[in-house]
Amino acid sequence: MYKSGYSVLLLTIIISTIGVALAVNDLSNSTQVARTNINITDVVFDQSQAKSCVEKVFAKLRAYESYEGDETFEGGCRVYTISRNIDGIRTIYTKVDSIILETKVKKLKPYIIIDYQKPITIADLNQSQENNPYLIAPSALRLWLKADRAETNNEQPVFSVKNATDDIKSSDNKLIDFAQLPTQSSRAPKLITNAINNRPALRFDGIDDFLTSTTTPIHTNNGLSIIVVGKTFNINNNNQTYISKFNTTSDTINKEWRLQNDELNIVNNTINITYTPNDTSNTKILSAIWSPDNPQLSISINNNTASTATGDIPIDTTNEPIIVGANNQGQGGSGFLNGDIAEILVYNKKLSDTELNKVRTYMNNKYSIY
C-alpha cells in the first residue's frame, strides 16, 4: 500500500516536471514566435499601406474614369501619372515610403480586374514619371489646374476644380482652387474625357464659359511662368483667353496680365506690353514667361521659343481675381475661349531653361502633341 502510494506520488512529480518543462519550452517558443510575428507584421504593414494607396486610386477611377493621378494623398500615398491605352487598360504607379507598386488594370466596371501587381524599383519607373512639375521648383508652384480633378463625368458641367495636390504649399498657402460662381452655373465649361489625344480637358464654349478663383497674388518680383496644355477650335479667332488676372472693364491701372491664344499681355500702370507669337497650331503646349531681366517676355509653342526684350517694366499687383477661359468674370466678360484646357501651371518665378524644358517634356510625354 505504501509502495503503491509512493509510486503514484513519484509518477505525479515526474509528470508535473515534464509539464513544467514543456510549458517553459512552449513559452520560449511562443515568445520567439511573437517576436517573429512583430517583424512580419512590420513588413505586412508596409505592404498593406502600399496596397491601400492603390485602393484609393481605384476609388477615384470607379467614380471618375478620367482620373489620371499626379497627386499625393494624405499619408504619403504618391500617385504618378496613370497611363491609358485605347482599350482602356491602365497602368498605375504608386509609392508609399520606399515601396513602389506597378498595377495593371484590364477592366474598371462593373468590377475591377487586375492583370498584375508587382513591386518595382525607382529605376524601373519611366523617367517622365519622376520628371514632373511636383519636383520642379515646388516652392514657386502657385497654381496647377488639371481637367481630371473636376469631379464630374463626361460632357457634364464643371462647377469646381480643386488644385492638383494638397501637399505642396507656397508662402504657407495651398495651391489655388477654381469654381464657377453659383449664380452663373449655366456658364460652366464641360468635361470632355477624350478631348486631347484620349485625355480629358475642360471645354469652353467661347460665348460665356469661365472659371474663377480668389484674388490671391500669383506673381513676384522673381517673375512669372505659365504653361498651358490646350487647344482652340479657330486659330483665326483672336483674343481667346486661357488664363488671366486682368479686367477689361476697369481702368488700365487695375489690370495685371493675361495669356491668350494670340498674345501675352503684361500691364504696368498705364503701359501695356504685348508679345504676339506666330501661333499656327490648334493643339499646343504653350509656355509664357515674364522676367524682371531681359528678355522680359518669351513664349514657347510646342518646343519652339521666341523672345522679346522690353526693358525693366514690372507687373502691377492688384486685386483682380484669377480667371480661366475669359479676361474677366461677370456679364461684362470678354475674350472667352472657344477651346479646351487640359492643364495649366503657374510658377511665381521665371523658370530656368532646364526647368521649363523638363515641364514641356513631361507634358509632351503625357499628351503626345509634338
Residue, then its C-alpha position, 0 to 999 in steps of 0.5 A: m500500500y505504501k509502495s503503491g502510494y509512493s509510486v503514484l506520488l513519484l509518477t505525479i512529480i515526474i509528470s508535473t516536471i515534464g509539464v513544467a518543462l514543456a510549458v517553459n519550452d512552449l513559452s520560449n517558443s511562443t515568445q520567439v514566435a511573437r517576436t517573429n510575428i512583430n517583424i512580419t507584421d512590420v513588413v505586412f504593414d508596409q505592404s498593406q499601406a502600399k496596397s491601400c494607396v492603390e485602393k484609393v486610386f481605384a476609388k477615384l477611377r470607379a467614380y471618375e474614369s478620367y482620373e489620371g493621378d499626379e497627386t499625393f494623398e494624405g499619408g504619403c500615398r504618391v500617385y504618378t501619372i496613370s497611363r491609358n491605352i485605347d482599350g482602356i487598360r491602365t497602368i498605375y504607379t504608386k509609392v508609399d515610403s520606399i515601396i513602389l507598386e506597378t498595377k495593371v488594370k484590364k477592366l474598371k466596371p462593373y468590377i475591377i480586374i487586375d492583370y498584375q501587381k508587382p513591386i518595382t524599383i525607382a529605376d524601373l519607373n519611366q523617367s517622365q514619371e519622376n520628371n514632373p512639375y511636383l519636383i520642379a521648383p515646388s516652392a514657386l508652384r502657385l497654381w496647377l489646374k488639371a481637367d481630371r480633378a473636376e469631379t464630374n463625368n463626361e460632357q457634364p458641367v464643371f462647377s469646381v476644380k480643386n488644385a492638383t495636390d494638397d501637399i505642396k504649399s507656397s508662402d504657407n498657402k495651398l495651391i489655388d482652387f477654381a469654381q464657377l460662381p453659383t449664380q452663373s452655373s449655366r456658364a460652366p465649361k464641360l468635361i470632355t474625357n477624350a478631348i486631347n489625344n484620349r485625355p480629358a480637358l475642360r471645354f469652353d464654349g467661347i460665348d460665356d464659359f469661365l472659371t474663377s478663383t480668389t484674388t490671391p497674388i500669383h506673381t513676384n518680383n522673381g517673375l512669372s511662368i505659365i504653361v498651358v496644355g490646350k487647344t482652340f477650335n479657330i486659330n483665326n479667332n483672336n483674343q481667346t483667353y486661357i488664363s488671366k488676372f486682368n479686367t477689361t472693364s476697369d481702368t488700365i491701372n487695375k489690370e495685371w496680365r493675361l495669356q491668350n491664344d494670340e498674345l501675352n499681355i503684361v500691364n504696368n500702370t498705364i503701359n501695356i506690353t504685348y508679345t504676339p507669337n506666330d501661333t499656327s497650331n490648334t493643339k499646343i503646349l504653350s509656355a509664357i514667361w515674364s522676367p524682371d531681366n531681359p528678355q522680359l517676355s518669351i513664349s514657347i509653342n510646342n518646343n519652339t521659343a521666341s523672345t522679346a526684350t522690353g526693358d525693366i517694366p514690372i507687373d502691377t499687383t492688384n486685386e483682380p481675381i484669377i480667371v480661366g477661359a475669359n479676361n474677366q468674370g461677370q456679364g461684362g466678360s470678354g475674350f472667352l475661349n472657344g477651346d479646351i484646357a487640359e492643364i495649366l501651371v503657374y510658377n511665381k518665378k521665371l523658370s530656368d531653361t532646364e526647368l521649363n524644358k523638363v515641364r514641356t517634356y513631361m507634358n509632351n510625354k503625357y499628351s503626345i502633341y509634338 
